[in-house]
Amino acid sequence: MRHLLFILGIVIVGAAALAPAIAYIGLDPLPGDFAINQGNLHVAVPVTYSLCASMGLGLFYYFMKR
């Protein structure tokens, strides 16, 4: 259970860190991303992009390690 919470925390922190970069680039949200629209406020948390970036970096490190 602690391991799952740790991974979930990393995904949330990664998504929050990646959000400004995704907003600057102007990429559309993917399915699985959280979007909050309330009046003037629009917040998109790119969970799917962060998972893809994490998997890509993990594979990169795996192949560089070999």
N, CA, C, O and CB atoms as a CASP TS submission, in Angstrom:
PFRMAT TS
TARGET T0000
AUTHOR 0000-0000-0000
METHOD Language model
MODEL 1
PARENT N/A
ATOM      1  N   MET     1       0.824  -1.193   0.000  1.00  0.00           N
ATOM      2  CA  MET     1       0.000   0.000   0.000  1.00  0.00           C
ATOM      3  C   MET     1       0.870   1.260   0.000  1.00  0.00           C
ATOM      4  O   MET     1       0.559   2.223  -0.700  1.00  0.00           O
ATOM      5  CB  MET     1      -0.938  -0.004   1.209  1.00  0.00           C
ATOM      6  N   ARG     2       1.959   1.261   0.781  1.00  0.00           N
ATOM      7  CA  ARG     2       2.837   2.428   0.822  1.00  0.00           C
ATOM      8  C   ARG     2       3.502   2.650  -0.524  1.00  0.00           C
ATOM      9  O   ARG     2       3.709   3.789  -0.942  1.00  0.00           O
ATOM     10  CB  ARG     2       3.897   2.265   1.911  1.00  0.00           C
ATOM     11  N   HIS     3       3.839   1.550  -1.205  1.00  0.00           N
ATOM     12  CA  HIS     3       4.483   1.639  -2.509  1.00  0.00           C
ATOM     13  C   HIS     3       3.541   2.295  -3.522  1.00  0.00           C
ATOM     14  O   HIS     3       3.964   3.132  -4.319  1.00  0.00           O
ATOM     15  CB  HIS     3       4.914   0.239  -2.997  1.00  0.00           C
ATOM     16  N   LEU     4       2.272   1.914  -3.486  1.00  0.00           N
ATOM     17  CA  LEU     4       1.283   2.489  -4.387  1.00  0.00           C
ATOM     18  C   LEU     4       1.093   3.978  -4.119  1.00  0.00           C
ATOM     19  O   LEU     4       1.000   4.770  -5.056  1.00  0.00           O
ATOM     20  CB  LEU     4      -0.047   1.755  -4.250  1.00  0.00           C
ATOM     21  N   LEU     5       1.034   4.362  -2.855  1.00  0.00           N
ATOM     22  CA  LEU     5       0.892   5.780  -2.519  1.00  0.00           C
ATOM     23  C   LEU     5       2.117   6.584  -2.944  1.00  0.00           C
ATOM     24  O   LEU     5       1.993   7.727  -3.385  1.00  0.00           O
ATOM     25  CB  LEU     5       0.658   5.946  -1.019  1.00  0.00           C
ATOM     26  N   PHE     6       3.293   5.988  -2.811  1.00  0.00           N
ATOM     27  CA  PHE     6       4.520   6.652  -3.240  1.00  0.00           C
ATOM     28  C   PHE     6       4.505   6.889  -4.744  1.00  0.00           C
ATOM     29  O   PHE     6       4.846   7.980  -5.200  1.00  0.00           O
ATOM     30  CB  PHE     6       5.749   5.822  -2.845  1.00  0.00           C
ATOM     31  N   ILE     7       4.116   5.886  -5.517  1.00  0.00           N
ATOM     32  CA  ILE     7       4.054   6.024  -6.978  1.00  0.00           C
ATOM     33  C   ILE     7       2.992   7.045  -7.367  1.00  0.00           C
ATOM     34  O   ILE     7       3.217   7.863  -8.259  1.00  0.00           O
ATOM     35  CB  ILE     7       3.755   4.661  -7.645  1.00  0.00           C
ATOM     36  N   LEU     8       1.845   7.004  -6.713  1.00  0.00           N
ATOM     37  CA  LEU     8       0.790   7.976  -6.999  1.00  0.00           C
ATOM     38  C   LEU     8       1.257   9.392  -6.698  1.00  0.00           C
ATOM     39  O   LEU     8       0.952  10.320  -7.448  1.00  0.00           O
ATOM     40  CB  LEU     8      -0.468   7.655  -6.189  1.00  0.00           C
ATOM     41  N   GLY     9       1.993   9.565  -5.609  1.00  0.00           N
ATOM     42  CA  GLY     9       2.540  10.879  -5.272  1.00  0.00           C
ATOM     43  C   GLY     9       3.521  11.368  -6.316  1.00  0.00           C
ATOM     44  O   GLY     9       3.515  12.548  -6.668  1.00  0.00           O
ATOM     45  N   ILE    10       4.370  10.474  -6.820  1.00  0.00           N
ATOM     46  CA  ILE    10       5.327  10.850  -7.866  1.00  0.00           C
ATOM     47  C   ILE    10       4.598  11.259  -9.136  1.00  0.00           C
ATOM     48  O   ILE    10       4.987  12.231  -9.785  1.00  0.00           O
ATOM     49  CB  ILE    10       6.293   9.689  -8.161  1.00  0.00           C
ATOM     50  N   VAL    11       3.541  10.531  -9.503  1.00  0.00           N
ATOM     51  CA  VAL    11       2.773  10.868 -10.708  1.00  0.00           C
ATOM     52  C   VAL    11       2.117  12.235 -10.551  1.00  0.00           C
ATOM     53  O   VAL    11       2.121  13.032 -11.490  1.00  0.00           O
ATOM     54  CB  VAL    11       1.701   9.790 -10.994  1.00  0.00           C
ATOM     55  N   ILE    12       1.556  12.515  -9.383  1.00  0.00           N
ATOM     56  CA  ILE    12       0.896  13.806  -9.167  1.00  0.00           C
ATOM     57  C   ILE    12       1.901  14.955  -9.196  1.00  0.00           C
ATOM     58  O   ILE    12       1.640  15.993  -9.803  1.00  0.00           O
ATOM     59  CB  ILE    12       0.144  13.803  -7.833  1.00  0.00           C
ATOM     60  N   VAL    13       3.040  14.773  -8.544  1.00  0.00           N
ATOM     61  CA  VAL    13       4.073  15.817  -8.551  1.00  0.00           C
ATOM     62  C   VAL    13       4.624  16.005  -9.963  1.00  0.00           C
ATOM     63  O   VAL    13       4.858  17.136 -10.390  1.00  0.00           O
ATOM     64  CB  VAL    13       5.219  15.460  -7.570  1.00  0.00           C
ATOM     65  N   GLY    14       4.831  14.919 -10.680  1.00  0.00           N
ATOM     66  CA  GLY    14       5.318  15.013 -12.060  1.00  0.00           C
ATOM     67  C   GLY    14       4.326  15.711 -12.971  1.00  0.00           C
ATOM     68  O   GLY    14       4.709  16.513 -13.823  1.00  0.00           O
ATOM     69  N   ALA    15       3.050  15.404 -12.791  1.00  0.00           N
ATOM     70  CA  ALA    15       2.026  16.058 -13.603  1.00  0.00           C
ATOM     71  C   ALA    15       1.956  17.550 -13.293  1.00  0.00           C
ATOM     72  O   ALA    15       1.794  18.369 -14.199  1.00  0.00           O
ATOM     73  CB  ALA    15       0.659  15.404 -13.368  1.00  0.00           C
ATOM     74  N   ALA    16       2.075  17.900 -12.022  1.00  0.00           N
ATOM     75  CA  ALA    16       2.045  19.319 -11.651  1.00  0.00           C
ATOM     76  C   ALA    16       3.270  20.053 -12.185  1.00  0.00           C
ATOM     77  O   ALA    16       3.179  21.218 -12.571  1.00  0.00           O
ATOM     78  CB  ALA    16       1.965  19.472 -10.126  1.00  0.00           C
ATOM     79  N   ALA    17       4.411  19.377 -12.206  1.00  0.00           N
ATOM     80  CA  ALA    17       5.626  20.003 -12.725  1.00  0.00           C
ATOM     81  C   ALA    17       5.593  20.129 -14.241  1.00  0.00           C
ATOM     82  O   ALA    17       6.163  21.066 -14.799  1.00  0.00           O
ATOM     83  CB  ALA    17       6.850  19.206 -12.301  1.00  0.00           C
ATOM     84  N   LEU    18       4.934  19.198 -14.906  1.00  0.00           N
ATOM     85  CA  LEU    18       4.868  19.187 -16.369  1.00  0.00           C
ATOM     86  C   LEU    18       3.768  20.108 -16.908  1.00  0.00           C
ATOM     87  O   LEU    18       3.805  20.481 -18.080  1.00  0.00           O
ATOM     88  CB  LEU    18       4.638  17.765 -16.866  1.00  0.00           C
ATOM     89  N   ALA    19       2.803  20.475 -16.085  1.00  0.00           N
ATOM     90  CA  ALA    19       1.661  21.276 -16.527  1.00  0.00           C
ATOM     91  C   ALA    19       2.057  22.602 -17.180  1.00  0.00           C
ATOM     92  O   ALA    19       1.518  22.913 -18.242  1.00  0.00           O
ATOM     93  CB  ALA    19       0.761  21.551 -15.357  1.00  0.00           C
ATOM     94  N   PRO    20       2.961  23.397 -16.614  1.00  0.00           N
ATOM     95  CA  PRO    20       3.315  24.658 -17.282  1.00  0.00           C
ATOM     96  C   PRO    20       3.980  24.452 -18.645  1.00  0.00           C
ATOM     97  O   PRO    20       3.756  25.240 -19.564  1.00  0.00           O
ATOM     98  CB  PRO    20       4.239  25.462 -16.394  1.00  0.00           C
ATOM     99  N   ALA    21       4.782  23.416 -18.785  1.00  0.00           N
ATOM    100  CA  ALA    21       5.438  23.158 -20.070  1.00  0.00           C
ATOM    101  C   ALA    21       4.411  22.763 -21.124  1.00  0.00           C
ATOM    102  O   ALA    21       4.497  23.212 -22.267  1.00  0.00           O
ATOM    103  CB  ALA    21       6.502  22.053 -19.925  1.00  0.00           C
ATOM    104  N   ILE    22       3.458  21.945 -20.762  1.00  0.00           N
ATOM    105  CA  ILE    22       2.406  21.537 -21.699  1.00  0.00           C
ATOM    106  C   ILE    22       1.551  22.739 -22.082  1.00  0.00           C
ATOM    107  O   ILE    22       1.175  22.887 -23.244  1.00  0.00           O
ATOM    108  CB  ILE    22       1.523  20.423 -21.083  1.00  0.00           C
ATOM    109  N   ALA    23       1.243  23.599 -21.113  1.00  0.00           N
ATOM    110  CA  ALA    23       0.448  24.798 -21.403  1.00  0.00           C
ATOM    111  C   ALA    23       1.214  25.747 -22.316  1.00  0.00           C
ATOM    112  O   ALA    23       0.616  26.361 -23.200  1.00  0.00           O
ATOM    113  CB  ALA    23       0.061  25.520 -20.098  1.00  0.00           C
ATOM    114  N   TYR    24       2.522  25.878 -22.123  1.00  0.00           N
ATOM    115  CA  TYR    24       3.334  26.764 -22.955  1.00  0.00           C
ATOM    116  C   TYR    24       3.410  26.256 -24.388  1.00  0.00           C
ATOM    117  O   TYR    24       3.324  27.036 -25.336  1.00  0.00           O
ATOM    118  CB  TYR    24       4.740  26.901 -22.373  1.00  0.00           C
ATOM    119  N   ILE    25       3.573  24.944 -24.540  1.00  0.00           N
ATOM    120  CA  ILE    25       3.645  24.360 -25.882  1.00  0.00           C
ATOM    121  C   ILE    25       2.291  24.419 -26.573  1.00  0.00           C
ATOM    122  O   ILE    25       2.219  24.564 -27.793  1.00  0.00           O
ATOM    123  CB  ILE    25       4.138  22.909 -25.812  1.00  0.00           C
ATOM    124  N   GLY    26       1.220  24.308 -25.800  1.00  0.00           N
ATOM    125  CA  GLY    26      -0.122  24.402 -26.362  1.00  0.00           C
ATOM    126  C   GLY    26      -0.682  23.075 -26.836  1.00  0.00           C
ATOM    127  O   GLY    26      -1.526  23.048 -27.731  1.00  0.00           O
ATOM    128  N   LEU    27      -0.228  21.973 -26.253  1.00  0.00           N
ATOM    129  CA  LEU    27      -0.751  20.664 -26.631  1.00  0.00           C
ATOM    130  C   LEU    27      -2.145  20.472 -26.054  1.00  0.00           C
ATOM    131  O   LEU    27      -2.438  20.922 -24.946  1.00  0.00           O
ATOM    132  CB  LEU    27       0.187  19.542 -26.154  1.00  0.00           C
ATOM    133  N   ASP    28      -2.996  19.803 -26.812  1.00  0.00           N
ATOM    134  CA  ASP    28      -4.349  19.520 -26.340  1.00  0.00           C
ATOM    135  C   ASP    28      -4.298  18.429 -25.284  1.00  0.00           C
ATOM    136  O   ASP    28      -3.416  17.571 -25.326  1.00  0.00           O
ATOM    137  CB  ASP    28      -5.271  19.102 -27.510  1.00  0.00           C
ATOM    138  N   PRO    29      -5.229  18.447 -24.337  1.00  0.00           N
ATOM    139  CA  PRO    29      -5.267  17.393 -23.317  1.00  0.00           C
ATOM    140  C   PRO    29      -5.586  16.030 -23.934  1.00  0.00           C
ATOM    141  O   PRO    29      -6.385  15.925 -24.864  1.00  0.00           O
ATOM    142  CB  PRO    29      -6.304  17.735 -22.239  1.00  0.00           C
ATOM    143  N   LEU    30      -4.963  15.018 -23.410  1.00  0.00           N
ATOM    144  CA  LEU    30      -5.221  13.647 -23.825  1.00  0.00           C
ATOM    145  C   LEU    30      -6.297  13.044 -22.929  1.00  0.00           C
ATOM    146  O   LEU    30      -6.568  13.572 -21.850  1.00  0.00           O
ATOM    147  CB  LEU    30      -3.923  12.799 -23.775  1.00  0.00           C
ATOM    148  N   PRO    31      -6.912  11.947 -23.360  1.00  0.00           N
ATOM    149  CA  PRO    31      -7.846  11.263 -22.457  1.00  0.00           C
ATOM    150  C   PRO    31      -7.096  10.817 -21.204  1.00  0.00           C
ATOM    151  O   PRO    31      -6.000  10.263 -21.300  1.00  0.00           O
ATOM    152  CB  PRO    31      -8.518  10.040 -23.162  1.00  0.00           C
ATOM    153  N   GLY    32      -7.672  11.052 -20.051  1.00  0.00           N
ATOM    154  CA  GLY    32      -7.032  10.729 -18.791  1.00  0.00           C
ATOM    155  C   GLY    32      -6.449  11.940 -18.107  1.00  0.00           C
ATOM    156  O   GLY    32      -6.085  11.863 -16.933  1.00  0.00           O
ATOM    157  N   ASP    33      -6.349  13.062 -18.806  1.00  0.00           N
ATOM    158  CA  ASP    33      -5.877  14.298 -18.194  1.00  0.00           C
ATOM    159  C   ASP    33      -7.042  14.944 -17.447  1.00  0.00           C
ATOM    160  O   ASP    33      -8.200  14.811 -17.843  1.00  0.00           O
ATOM    161  CB  ASP    33      -5.287  15.273 -19.268  1.00  0.00           C
ATOM    162  N   PHE    34      -6.719  15.638 -16.371  1.00  0.00           N
ATOM    163  CA  PHE    34      -7.740  16.341 -15.606  1.00  0.00           C
ATOM    164  C   PHE    34      -7.820  17.776 -16.101  1.00  0.00           C
ATOM    165  O   PHE    34      -6.798  18.446 -16.246  1.00  0.00           O
ATOM    166  CB  PHE    34      -7.434  16.294 -14.083  1.00  0.00           C
ATOM    167  N   ALA    35      -9.027  18.245 -16.357  1.00  0.00           N
ATOM    168  CA  ALA    35      -9.238  19.630 -16.769  1.00  0.00           C
ATOM    169  C   ALA    35     -10.321  20.247 -15.888  1.00  0.00           C
ATOM    170  O   ALA    35     -11.387  19.660 -15.702  1.00  0.00           O
ATOM    171  CB  ALA    35      -9.630  19.716 -18.278  1.00  0.00           C
ATOM    172  N   ILE    36     -10.045  21.422 -15.353  1.00  0.00           N
ATOM    173  CA  ILE    36     -10.994  22.133 -14.502  1.00  0.00           C
ATOM    174  C   ILE    36     -11.304  23.464 -15.166  1.00  0.00           C
ATOM    175  O   ILE    36     -10.404  24.273 -15.395  1.00  0.00           O
ATOM    176  CB  ILE    36     -10.430  22.338 -13.053  1.00  0.00           C
ATOM    177  N   ASN    37     -12.559  23.692 -15.471  1.00  0.00           N
ATOM    178  CA  ASN    37     -13.006  24.945 -16.079  1.00  0.00           C
ATOM    179  C   ASN    37     -14.066  25.566 -15.183  1.00  0.00           C
ATOM    180  O   ASN    37     -15.149  25.005 -15.010  1.00  0.00           O
ATOM    181  CB  ASN    37     -13.562  24.712 -17.521  1.00  0.00           C
ATOM    182  N   GLN    38     -13.754  26.723 -14.614  1.00  0.00           N
ATOM    183  CA  GLN    38     -14.705  27.449 -13.784  1.00  0.00           C
ATOM    184  C   GLN    38     -14.571  28.928 -14.104  1.00  0.00           C
ATOM    185  O   GLN    38     -13.634  29.581 -13.646  1.00  0.00           O
ATOM    186  CB  GLN    38     -14.468  27.173 -12.264  1.00  0.00           C
ATOM    187  N   GLY    39     -15.481  29.447 -14.871  1.00  0.00           N
ATOM    188  CA  GLY    39     -15.445  30.857 -15.226  1.00  0.00           C
ATOM    189  C   GLY    39     -14.176  31.203 -15.985  1.00  0.00           C
ATOM    190  O   GLY    39     -13.941  30.670 -17.070  1.00  0.00           O
ATOM    191  N   ASN    40     -13.352  32.091 -15.430  1.00  0.00           N
ATOM    192  CA  ASN    40     -12.091  32.497 -16.047  1.00  0.00           C
ATOM    193  C   ASN    40     -10.964  31.500 -15.815  1.00  0.00           C
ATOM    194  O   ASN    40      -9.937  31.557 -16.492  1.00  0.00           O
ATOM    195  CB  ASN    40     -11.682  33.841 -15.524  1.00  0.00           C
ATOM    196  N   LEU    41     -11.145  30.602 -14.880  1.00  0.00           N
ATOM    197  CA  LEU    41     -10.083  29.670 -14.484  1.00  0.00           C
ATOM    198  C   LEU    41     -10.113  28.415 -15.354  1.00  0.00           C
ATOM    199  O   LEU    41     -11.139  27.742 -15.456  1.00  0.00           O
ATOM    200  CB  LEU    41     -10.225  29.288 -12.996  1.00  0.00           C
ATOM    201  N   HIS    42      -8.982  28.111 -15.974  1.00  0.00           N
ATOM    202  CA  HIS    42      -8.830  26.867 -16.736  1.00  0.00           C
ATOM    203  C   HIS    42      -7.525  26.214 -16.295  1.00  0.00           C
ATOM    204  O   HIS    42      -6.441  26.750 -16.526  1.00  0.00           O
ATOM    205  CB  HIS    42      -8.838  27.132 -18.296  1.00  0.00           C
ATOM    206  N   VAL    43      -7.640  25.057 -15.663  1.00  0.00           N
ATOM    207  CA  VAL    43      -6.478  24.322 -15.182  1.00  0.00           C
ATOM    208  C   VAL    43      -6.513  22.931 -15.793  1.00  0.00           C
ATOM    209  O   VAL    43      -7.514  22.222 -15.688  1.00  0.00           O
ATOM    210  CB  VAL    43      -6.450  24.252 -13.621  1.00  0.00           C
ATOM    211  N   ALA    44      -5.404  22.542 -16.438  1.00  0.00           N
ATOM    212  CA  ALA    44      -5.294  21.199 -17.004  1.00  0.00           C
ATOM    213  C   ALA    44      -4.088  20.509 -16.378  1.00  0.00           C
ATOM    214  O   ALA    44      -2.979  21.041 -16.421  1.00  0.00           O
ATOM    215  CB  ALA    44      -5.165  21.248 -18.562  1.00  0.00           C
ATOM    216  N   VAL    45      -4.293  19.340 -15.803  1.00  0.00           N
ATOM    217  CA  VAL    45      -3.218  18.562 -15.188  1.00  0.00           C
ATOM    218  C   VAL    45      -2.922  17.391 -16.123  1.00  0.00           C
ATOM    219  O   VAL    45      -3.743  16.484 -16.262  1.00  0.00           O
ATOM    220  CB  VAL    45      -3.612  18.061 -13.733  1.00  0.00           C
ATOM    221  N   PRO    46      -1.751  17.408 -16.767  1.00  0.00           N
ATOM    222  CA  PRO    46      -1.436  16.416 -17.803  1.00  0.00           C
ATOM    223  C   PRO    46      -0.924  15.085 -17.234  1.00  0.00           C
ATOM    224  O   PRO    46       0.271  14.794 -17.294  1.00  0.00           O
ATOM    225  CB  PRO    46      -0.401  16.986 -18.751  1.00  0.00           C
ATOM    226  N   VAL    47      -1.837  14.287 -16.685  1.00  0.00           N
ATOM    227  CA  VAL    47      -1.450  13.003 -16.102  1.00  0.00           C
ATOM    228  C   VAL    47      -0.944  12.059 -17.189  1.00  0.00           C
ATOM    229  O   VAL    47       0.064  11.379 -16.998  1.00  0.00           O
ATOM    230  CB  VAL    47      -2.637  12.367 -15.348  1.00  0.00           C
ATOM    231  N   THR    48      -1.625  12.012 -18.310  1.00  0.00           N
ATOM    232  CA  THR    48      -1.236  11.097 -19.392  1.00  0.00           C
ATOM    233  C   THR    48       0.120  11.485 -19.969  1.00  0.00           C
ATOM    234  O   THR    48       0.953  10.617 -20.226  1.00  0.00           O
ATOM    235  CB  THR    48      -2.301  11.092 -20.504  1.00  0.00           C
ATOM    236  N   TYR    49       0.347  12.773 -20.174  1.00  0.00           N
ATOM    237  CA  TYR    49       1.650  13.213 -20.685  1.00  0.00           C
ATOM    238  C   TYR    49       2.769  12.872 -19.706  1.00  0.00           C
ATOM    239  O   TYR    49       3.854  12.466 -20.120  1.00  0.00           O
ATOM    240  CB  TYR    49       1.636  14.725 -20.958  1.00  0.00           C
ATOM    241  N   SER    50       2.507  13.035 -18.403  1.00  0.00           N
ATOM    242  CA  SER    50       3.551  12.735 -17.430  1.00  0.00           C
ATOM    243  C   SER    50       3.839  11.245 -17.373  1.00  0.00           C
ATOM    244  O   SER    50       4.989  10.846 -17.194  1.00  0.00           O
ATOM    245  CB  SER    50       3.155  13.242 -16.051  1.00  0.00           C
ATOM    246  N   LEU    51       2.802  10.406 -17.526  1.00  0.00           N
ATOM    247  CA  LEU    51       3.042   8.963 -17.569  1.00  0.00           C
ATOM    248  C   LEU    51       3.852   8.572 -18.796  1.00  0.00           C
ATOM    249  O   LEU    51       4.757   7.742 -18.711  1.00  0.00           O
ATOM    250  CB  LEU    51       1.717   8.203 -17.556  1.00  0.00           C
ATOM    251  N   CYS    52       3.527   9.168 -19.935  1.00  0.00           N
ATOM    252  CA  CYS    52       4.291   8.879 -21.161  1.00  0.00           C
ATOM    253  C   CYS    52       5.736   9.352 -21.037  1.00  0.00           C
ATOM    254  O   CYS    52       6.658   8.651 -21.453  1.00  0.00           O
ATOM    255  CB  CYS    52       3.626   9.547 -22.378  1.00  0.00           C
ATOM    256  N   ALA    53       5.933  10.531 -20.471  1.00  0.00           N
ATOM    257  CA  ALA    53       7.296  11.040 -20.287  1.00  0.00           C
ATOM    258  C   ALA    53       8.067  10.169 -19.302  1.00  0.00           C
ATOM    259  O   ALA    53       9.258   9.919 -19.491  1.00  0.00           O
ATOM    260  CB  ALA    53       7.268  12.501 -19.794  1.00  0.00           C
ATOM    261  N   SER    54       7.400   9.711 -18.262  1.00  0.00           N
ATOM    262  CA  SER    54       8.052   8.853 -17.274  1.00  0.00           C
ATOM    263  C   SER    54       8.450   7.517 -17.894  1.00  0.00           C
ATOM    264  O   SER    54       9.554   7.025 -17.659  1.00  0.00           O
ATOM    265  CB  SER    54       7.128   8.625 -16.069  1.00  0.00           C
ATOM    266  N   MET    55       7.566   6.938 -18.672  1.00  0.00           N
ATOM    267  CA  MET    55       7.897   5.666 -19.338  1.00  0.00           C
ATOM    268  C   MET    55       9.024   5.862 -20.341  1.00  0.00           C
ATOM    269  O   MET    55       9.920   5.023 -20.436  1.00  0.00           O
ATOM    270  CB  MET    55       6.656   5.083 -20.048  1.00  0.00           C
ATOM    271  N   GLY    56       8.991   6.950 -21.083  1.00  0.00           N
ATOM    272  CA  GLY    56      10.046   7.221 -22.054  1.00  0.00           C
ATOM    273  C   GLY    56      11.400   7.410 -21.391  1.00  0.00           C
ATOM    274  O   GLY    56      12.404   6.873 -21.858  1.00  0.00           O
ATOM    275  N   LEU    57      11.429   8.177 -20.298  1.00  0.00           N
ATOM    276  CA  LEU    57      12.693   8.366 -19.577  1.00  0.00           C
ATOM    277  C   LEU    57      13.169   7.074 -18.928  1.00  0.00           C
ATOM    278  O   LEU    57      14.367   6.795 -18.887  1.00  0.00           O
ATOM    279  CB  LEU    57      12.540   9.450 -18.515  1.00  0.00           C
ATOM    280  N   GLY    58      12.227   6.289 -18.422  1.00  0.00           N
ATOM    281  CA  GLY    58      12.596   5.004 -17.833  1.00  0.00           C
ATOM    282  C   GLY    58      13.225   4.069 -18.850  1.00  0.00           C
ATOM    283  O   GLY    58      14.223   3.410 -18.560  1.00  0.00           O
ATOM    284  N   LEU    59      12.645   4.010 -20.042  1.00  0.00           N
ATOM    285  CA  LEU    59      13.217   3.185 -21.113  1.00  0.00           C
ATOM    286  C   LEU    59      14.571   3.727 -21.560  1.00  0.00           C
ATOM    287  O   LEU    59      15.495   2.958 -21.828  1.00  0.00           O
ATOM    288  CB  LEU    59      12.257   3.119 -22.312  1.00  0.00           C
ATOM    289  N   PHE    60      14.686   5.042 -21.637  1.00  0.00           N
ATOM    290  CA  PHE    60      15.952   5.653 -22.015  1.00  0.00           C
ATOM    291  C   PHE    60      17.049   5.277 -21.027  1.00  0.00           C
ATOM    292  O   PHE    60      18.137   4.864 -21.430  1.00  0.00           O
ATOM    293  CB  PHE    60      15.809   7.173 -22.095  1.00  0.00           C
ATOM    294  N   TYR    61      16.765   5.418 -19.734  1.00  0.00           N
ATOM    295  CA  TYR    61      17.754   5.071 -18.713  1.00  0.00           C
ATOM    296  C   TYR    61      18.060   3.579 -18.726  1.00  0.00           C
ATOM    297  O   TYR    61      19.203   3.176 -18.507  1.00  0.00           O
ATOM    298  CB  TYR    61      17.260   5.490 -17.329  1.00  0.00           C
ATOM    299  N   TYR    62      17.049   2.761 -18.982  1.00  0.00           N
ATOM    300  CA  TYR    62      17.259   1.316 -19.024  1.00  0.00           C
ATOM    301  C   TYR    62      18.225   0.947 -20.147  1.00  0.00           C
ATOM    302  O   TYR    62      19.146   0.156 -19.945  1.00  0.00           O
ATOM    303  CB  TYR    62      15.920   0.581 -19.209  1.00  0.00           C
ATOM    304  N   PHE    63      18.009   1.524 -21.333  1.00  0.00           N
ATOM    305  CA  PHE    63      18.873   1.186 -22.462  1.00  0.00           C
ATOM    306  C   PHE    63      20.247   1.829 -22.345  1.00  0.00           C
ATOM    307  O   PHE    63      21.224   1.273 -22.847  1.00  0.00           O
ATOM    308  CB  PHE    63      18.220   1.610 -23.761  1.00  0.00           C
ATOM    309  N   MET    64      20.349   2.977 -21.701  1.00  0.00           N
ATOM    310  CA  MET    64      21.656   3.607 -21.511  1.00  0.00           C
ATOM    311  C   MET    64      22.477   2.861 -20.464  1.00  0.00           C
ATOM    312  O   MET    64      23.708   2.877 -20.504  1.00  0.00           O
ATOM    313  CB  MET    64      21.488   5.073 -21.100  1.00  0.00           C
ATOM    314  N   LYS    65      21.797   2.216 -19.538  1.00  0.00           N
ATOM    315  CA  LYS    65      22.463   1.464 -18.473  1.00  0.00           C
ATOM    316  C   LYS    65      23.101   0.183 -19.008  1.00  0.00           C
ATOM    317  O   LYS    65      24.113  -0.274 -18.476  1.00  0.00           O
ATOM    318  CB  LYS    65      21.468   1.127 -17.361  1.00  0.00           C
ATOM    319  N   ARG    66      22.524  -0.390 -20.039  1.00  0.00           N
ATOM    320  CA  ARG    66      23.005  -1.649 -20.616  1.00  0.00           C
ATOM    321  C   ARG    66      24.273  -1.465 -21.348  1.00  0.00           C
ATOM    322  O   ARG    66      24.815  -2.426 -21.895  1.00  0.00           O
ATOM    323  CB  ARG    66      21.993  -2.243 -21.529  1.00  0.00           C
TER
END
